[in-house]
Amino acid sequence: MNDLLNKNKELVENRLAELLKIAGINETLGSAMNYSVMAGGKRLRPTLNILANSLLNGNLAETLDIACAIELIHTYSLIHDDLPAMDNDELRRGKPTSHVMFGEAFAILTGDALLNLGFEVMLHNAIRYADNMEAHIKAIQEIAAGAGAQGMISGQCGDIENEGQILTERELYMVHEKKTGALIEASLLSGILLCGPDEEQIKAIRIYGKNIGLAFQITDDVLDIVGNEKDLGKTVGKDRIAKKFTFPTLYGIDESIRIARQKTQEATESIRIFGEKADPLEKLAEFVLQRKK
């Protein structure tokens, strides 16, 4: 799995470096965009896009820019999430956060620029593959919804509103499904939609994405308590400081780990309709569960 992740990471990062060579933009803005995007990370969401595309023998060249656009959008969300008005974090991927390096105003503008660039990249890519235009529009629509008001942004709003509150199980699941799961689900769907999947295949990918998104966020909540700051590359214990209601808050660490394991199993079972081609996604699900950073 590490070999596969590293292979896709190199592929994505090489293309991201090309996409970030933008003529005629403000020099500080360009530096800030490169700083945050190229700061490292697992590139999990682009890898999910690429692996979902491969389930139906998709064209890697066709989905690569969509995978990179997802990472641009994800990076924008991290920059804004770290702002003083949000999580007020000073460390991301082992480096000072964008607002620490460039100031709060430029961090906001950098996030805005990356969000817009992501959609610009996807639209240019759709024009290159005009014979598959409808599929590209559906893929872009999924990403817009996953990252937008009904997805990630609503999840972030719920995360802020619920600081210091006690949530029901349903409310907790809803926040996590939107905050983290929505963009993960969209990453997968945008990859497979380019290949003309049937309804059963789309449903299977949705189930996988929803469950792997929950497993990822639950693991993240646990690592915020028991993780190592050096390994994680970000501040630990910030959920407790911010009085956020998380899975360990409701269930405790051991039960949270059990739930994450259950969600991982549900994820892998859902994609067995794809046969051996699902093996990389099954292994990736296990990687998400066992990760230490």
N, C-alpha and C positions, 0 to 999 in steps of 0.2 A: 504493500500500500504506500509506503514511503517513497519507493521508486516511482510509482505512478503519480503520486502527488508532486514530486519534484520535477518529473517530466512535464506535466501540465503547467506547473508553476513557471518553469523556464519559458515555455511556449507563450504563456499569457504575459509574463513580464517583458519579454522581448517586444511583443506587439504593443503593450501599454507604453513602453518607452517611445515607440514610433508615433503613437497617437497623441502623446503629450508634446511633441515638437510642433507647436502651434505658432505660426508667424503673426506678428503684429499685435501681440497682447502685452499688457502691462508686465514689466520684468519681475516685479515682486510677486505678482499673482502667479506667473509661470513658475517661479521658484517654489512658491508655497504648494502649488498643485503637484509638482514633481516630488516634493519633500514627503507629502502624506501618502501619495499613491505608491511610491517606490520605497516606502519604509519597511517593507516586508509583509509578513502575514502568510497564512496557509493557502490563500487563494481558493478557499473551499467552494465558494459559490460559482466561480468560473469552472472549476473542475466538475461540479454537479451538472452544469449546463452541457459540458463536453461529453460526459459519460451518458447522460440522458439522450443526447443526440446520437450516440453510437449504438444505442439499443436497437434502432431500426436502420442501421447502416447509413447514418447521415454523413454529410460532407463536412469534415472538420474545418475546412477553409471558410465555409458558409456560416458556421456558428461561432467561429473564434471571436469576431468583433462583437457579437452579442455577449459572449462570455466576458470580454474585456469591459464592455459598457456596464455590465452588472457590477464589476469590481469598482468602476468609477463611482457608480451610484452608492455602493456600499461604503466606500471611503468618505463620500460626502456625509453620509449618515453618522459615521464615527466622529468626524470633525465637529459636527454640530452637537452630537451627544456629549462630547468632552467639554463644551463651552461652560463658562461660569454659571450661566443661567440654567444649565441642564445638570450634568453630573460633576462639573467643575473638576475634571481630572487633569493632572499634569503629566501623565505618562501614558503612552500608547505604543504598543509594539516595541517596548524597551527604549523609546526615544521621547523627548519632550513633545507634548501635543502641539497642534498647529497654532492655537492661540498663545501658547507660551513662546513659541518661536517668532511668530509674525504679528502678534497682537490680535485682539478679539475681532476688530472690524475686518481685517484681512482673512481671518479664519472663516467668518460668515460668508464673505465673498468667494473664498476658495471653495467652500462647500457648494454654493450656488453654481459656480462655474463647472464643477465636476458633474453635478446633476444634469445640467444642460448639455455638457459635452457627451455624456452617456447617451442621451437621446439623439444627438446629432450623429454620433458614430453609428447607431443602429439604423437611422434613416438612410444614411449614405450606403450602408451595407445592403439595405433592402433594395435600393435602386440598382446595385450591382447584380442582384439576383432577382430581377424584375419578373422572370418567368415563375417565381415562387412568391410573388408579392403578397398574396392573401395570407399565406402562412407567416410571413414576416410581420405583417400587421397584427395578427393574432398573438405572436410572440411578444411584440412590443407592448401590446395592450395588457398582457399578463404581467409584465414587468412594471408598467405604470401603476396597475392596480396593487401589486404587491408592495411597491415602495410608497404608495400614495395614501390618501385620506382613509381609505377603507382597509389599508394594510398596516405597513410599518409605522406610519405617522400616528395613526389611532392607537397603536400599541404603545408608542412612546408617550402619548398624551395620558393614557391610562397609567403608565408607569409613574409619571409625575404626580398625577392626581391622587394616587394611592399611597404615596409616601406617608408613613405613620398611621395608615389605616389597616384594618383587619378585613381580609377578603374572603369570600366564599370560594370553594373549590372551582366552581364554574367561572367566577370572575378572574381567578388566577390563571386558569387555562386560556381564557379569552385574551388577556393581556399578552401572554407568552406566544400564543399562536399568531398574533398580529405583529408584535414587536420583532420577533426573530423568525418565526416560521413562514410568514407571508413572502418575504423575499427569497427564502430558500426554496419554497414551493415554486415560485415564479422562475427561479433559476433553472429548475428541472423542466418545467413545462415549456419554457421558451426554447429549450434544446430539442425536445421531442416533437414539438409542434411543426418544426420545419420539415418533418419526415412524413406528414400525413397520417398520424396515428388514428386508430378507431376509438370509440367511446370507452371500451374496456381498458385499453392501454392508458388513456388519459386518466381514468379513474384510479388505476393502479399507481400512477406517478403522483397523483394528488395525495393519496393515502401515504405513500412513502415520504413525500415532502413534508406533510403535516406532522408525521411521527418523528422524522429525523430532526425537524425543527424544534420540536418539544424536547427531544433527547439532548440536543445541543444546548438549549437554554437551561435545562435542569442541571446538566453537567457544569455549565458556566456558573450557575448559582452555587453549586457545591464547591467548585474551585475557588470562588470568592471567599470561602471560609477556610478551606484546607489547602489551597494552592500556594505555590511559591512565587513571590513577586518576580524573581529573576527569570523563572521559566515562563510565566504568563506574560511578562513584558508590560504589565499594567498594575495599578495599585490594587492590593487585595483588601478586603474588609470594608469596601466602600458601600456595599448594600446595607450593612449593619449601621454604618455612620449615617446614611441617608434615611434609615428606618424604612427600607423597602420590604414589601411583603413578598417573599420568594417561596419556592418549593420547600427548601429546608426550614423556613419559618413555619409552614403549615404541617409538614410531615416529619421533619428531622432529616438528618443526613442519610442514614441507612435506608429509610423508606424512599427517599428521593432517588437514591441510586437504583433501588429496585424498580421504581416507576420508569426511570430512564432506560433500564435494561428491557423492560416490557415494551416500551415504545419502539426501541430498536428492533426487537423481534417482530413486532407488528409491521414495521417498515420493510424488513427483509422479506417477510412472507408475502407482502402485497405485490412484489415485483417478480415473483417466481414464474409468472406467466411468460416472461421474456427468456426463460431458460438460462443457458450458460452465459449469455450476454449480460445478464444481471449480476454476475459474480463481482465485478469491480464496485458496483454500488452497494452490494451486500458487505463487502470488505470495508468500504468507506463508512458505512453505518456503524460497524464495530469500532473503527478508528475514532469516530466521533465520541462513542461511549467511553473508550479507554484513554482518551487524550488527557494530557497533563498540562496543556497550555492552549 
